[in-house]
Amino acid sequence: MDNVTKAKINLFAVLRNIQDLCELDDVSKDIIKDEKTSVSFNVPDVGTASLIFKDGKCTFVPDQSKAQLKLWFNSPEHFNKLIDGEKTIPMFINIFKVGFLLNTFTKLADRLSYFLKPTEELLKDRKYFEINTILTAYTAFFAMCQIGNSDEVGKIVASRIVDGDIACGIPGGIQVTINVTNGVMSARLGGSENPRAVMEFADLDFAHDLLNGKTSSYKGLGEGKFLIKGKLSMLDQVSKLLTMVGHYLM
Amino acid sequence: MMKLNDYTKSNELFRRALKVVPAGVYGHLGPASGCAVPISAFPLFAEKAQGAYFWDADGNRFVDYMCAYGPNILGYNDPDVEAAAIAQIKKGDCMTLPTELLVDFAELMVDTIAMADWAFFAKNGGDVTQFATMIAKAKTNRKKLVLVKGFYHGVAPWCQHIGYSGIIKEDVMNNFYIDWNAPEQLEQLVKEHPGEIAAFISTPYYHPTMVDNALPAPGYWEKIRKICDDNGIVLIIDDVRCGFRLNLKGSDYHYGIKADISCFCKALANGYNVSALCGTNEMRGAAEDIMYTGSYWLSAVPFAAAIAAIKKMKEIDVAKVVTEKGKKLTEGLVKVAKSHDFDLIVTGEPSMWYMRLGNDYPSTILHQEWVAECVKRGVFFTNHHNLFINAALSDEDIQFTWDVADEAYKAVRRMHPELNRN
């Protein structure tokens, strides 16, 4: 496990969830309803990404540093500390937007943390359960790509995956497409018209149990709750990357 | 319309297994191998087997083209092999000392396998591929191995891959990997690492899962043999899967060379648990120097079964029989596919062919659907592993297989109206 990969996961998988959080969670929607601003995160050896708040929506834009509020971190470790909830102060440019950082962004970060750190009690609330599962799934698939592109072993695993789309999701529900081109992995929300391999969860409940280690893919296969088809060698390698996600996010 | 199988009991057993067995059914016989997709089309537990068939826990009969992933070559419960095994069970199996059968079996192997000057016995294929590499390292006092990408030589850490659960970098750091049919890559490695390579280990032809299989190009094995000879590299043939299905004298012999070490298992005893390593006299000293053993490795019953199996395989010229049956079956399957405008691509050797539908490149989903429809009707294929022929397969079984394939193609067409012809 290395800090650069962890920071990439934190930036491009964990933080990007704020976009979906603002769509799924009414409280978050309310927090950003009047916001019209943008903030970029700049992490050395990791990259940049921006959150743009406009018209009651939040958009995560990777590889964009142009923003009204620019946050600079000293190192991947410095950024990881922020995501891990440790008190840390990034360098920032635009003193007039500090209020956003201390107020809106802090509230959103707390809200994200609330949904990504469930308790059994919280999971009894169906709405909470759904948001937790969706955000966990998005985190896992986006994080997996960062591991495939950055981690020493992950890169070797990714290099074994043939080119093409892997469609992951729930029929009629959330969909994430993983694309692999020349060993470089990327994830996008939505389905694929021409997937080379398919990984399908029967429902959110099974996805939740599998992503949280409460059940196994074998059990799911046997019970018909987990369906795989297509180029299975792609899924074989993807499963190894998904296992590594757990190591990084534990 | 043929009746479709019901797997109620199989599924019930799997649910029970999941509670007490990791992955329910682990390894290549279980869903984890990815060779049974979708799993709902496949039985998960067998009840009995006879000849070319097995019956699952629900009583469904299958013409079995996996042959226990290779061991069944004469037909399940072959009367001669069973009689020899049962006779030995009455006398004793695992004892304090080996029986005379150890010597009889080794003599028979030396007499049968063209390259063999001696034979060593263990249980699984992985036992002997592991021992082969140890012998090579002991013989050469070198530590590097060269493997062909897509290899399978067992499940020991050195023959797994980095990134796989439980495998660390140090487990595979002494391995080099080259492409199949690329002797120039071995030559290059030898130049870059003079005096470091202990062994080149490979299957006789290219038969990994999930990809088209490939035979050696003309002159390939001769070039590999020469590079090994010129550079003191031990040539190990992993004949675990091919052994006895291509040539009774060994697959190295079949392709015109002589290996230094050959590994056998699977068809060796028609399903009884024994593996064998054969070597040349040059390798004998290194083999003797290594402490390598197991509690059941010299058990007498599998030896008795193996002796009977080899004698019968010679008697009926089993490699010729299974090759001819394989040719007949696969030619017919290609014709049936063509009659439905499907392009079935068959590669590898006919006695253990690999097949896939060419129409659905690159996803293989159509092929998986067709295989699933065959399995549901009583023909046991897997999706992406080479298949196997056994000598008990009859012309009626082959005809039944073609009929099932025909109906399965129709079912696939019904599932995909977008593919229908004008």
Interface residues (C-beta under 8 A of the other chain):
Chain A: V153 G154 I156 V157 R160 V162 G164 N194 P195 R196 A197 V198 S216 Y218 K219 L221 G222 E223 G224 L227 I228 K229 G230 K231 L232 S233 L235 D236 Q237 K240 T243
Chain B: N11 F14 R15 L18 A23 G24 G30 P31 A32 G34 V37 P38 I39 S40 L44 H161 I162 G163 Y164 S165 K169 M210 P362 S363 T364 I365 Q368 N383 H384
